[in-house]
Amino acid sequence: MAGQTARSRLGDVLLDARVLTREQLDKALAEQGAWGGRLGQVLLTLGLLDEQTLASAIARQLGMRLVDLDRLKLPEGVSQLLPLGVAERYGLMPLGRREEPKRLLLACFDPTMSEALTEAQKASGLQVEVYVATSSAIERAIRRVYYGEAAPMPVPGAGTFTITRNTRDPSEGGTMTEDVMERVAELEREVEKLRQLVDTLIRPRPR
């Protein structure tokens, strides 16, 4: 694909993954040509794909891991690995650093954006090892890590991102199902506690 633009490479990836038709891609490219913006965002705006489908297709087709930034507890100091300006401009989120060989672990919505990865490499002084995440999750992680905004509600079973243990791929249904069941059970317990508290408060007091 030498000589092609990053946006056409993403289109080819999605065509090969069979989550997008040629007609849909042409429509999105025409919209992008008229108004600008990233192809992935145009596809979302037009409602041709949802974020999770888009990110999963990209990860699967490129042979990369899909990470869920809302579930991850990132290591301390990851904001020091990549300047905020680069992270915000290109929609990138540092996940950590590998020492042998030296690598910057990086979450990216569109790994075909060679300019973004080149800038991350220049800014960090490290080769990058790319993971895929949804655009909105990257944005939330940037706000949380760089700006100190409140983190989303913890999810039971959430892991810590380390060099040797990455986030589970959501396509691995068994583990994810167990996590969902565990969360549902915990919510049910909390609801029962609240119900008992309400019953206590509204129960008539003996005279």
C-alpha positions, 0 to 999 in steps of 0.5 A, a space after each residue: 500500500 506504499 504511496 497511499 494515504 492513511 485514510 485509504 489504508 484504514 478503508 482497506 482494512 475495514 473492507 478486508 474485515 468485511 464490516 464496511 462495503 465499498 459503497 459505504 466507504 465511498 460515501 464516507 470518503 466523499 464526506 471526508 473530502 467535503 468536510 475534512 476530519 479522520 475517516 474513522 470519525 466520519 464513519 461514526 458520524 454517518 452511523 455506518 459503524 459503531 465504535 466498538 465494531 470499528 475498533 474490534 475490526 481494526 484490531 482483528 485485521 491488523 493482528 493487534 490487541 484491543 484494550 479497554 481503557 475504562 477498565 485499566 488501571 494505568 501505571 503511575 507516571 504514564 503522562 510523562 511518557 508522551 506530551 499532552 499536545 501529541 496525545 490530544 492532537 492525534 488521539 493517543 494514550 500511553 499505557 506504559 513502557 517496556 524496557 527490553 526492548 525499549 518500547 512505548 506502549 501506546 493506545 491508538 484508535 487508528 494504527 494506520 495513521 503513520 504520522 501519529 505514530 511517527 510523532 509519538 516516536 519522536 516525542 518519546 524517543 522510543 519505538 512504539 508498540 501499538 494497541 487499539 482502543 476506541 476514540 472515546 475511551 482514549 479521550 476519557 483516559 486523556 482527561 483522567 490521566 492528564 487533567 486529573 478528572 474523576 475516573 469512571 466507576 470501577 468494574 469488578 475484575 478490572 485489571 492493571 496494565 503491565 508489560 506482561 499482562 494486557 487487557 483481555 480482548 472483548 472477543 474472548 467471550 467466556 472471560 467477559 461473560 464471567 465479568 459481566 455476571 460478577 458485576 450484575 451480582 454485585 449490583 443486585 446485592 447493592 440494590 438489596 441493601 438499598 431496598 432494606 435501608 428504604 424499608 427501615 426508613 419508611 417503616 412506621 415507628 412503634 408508639 
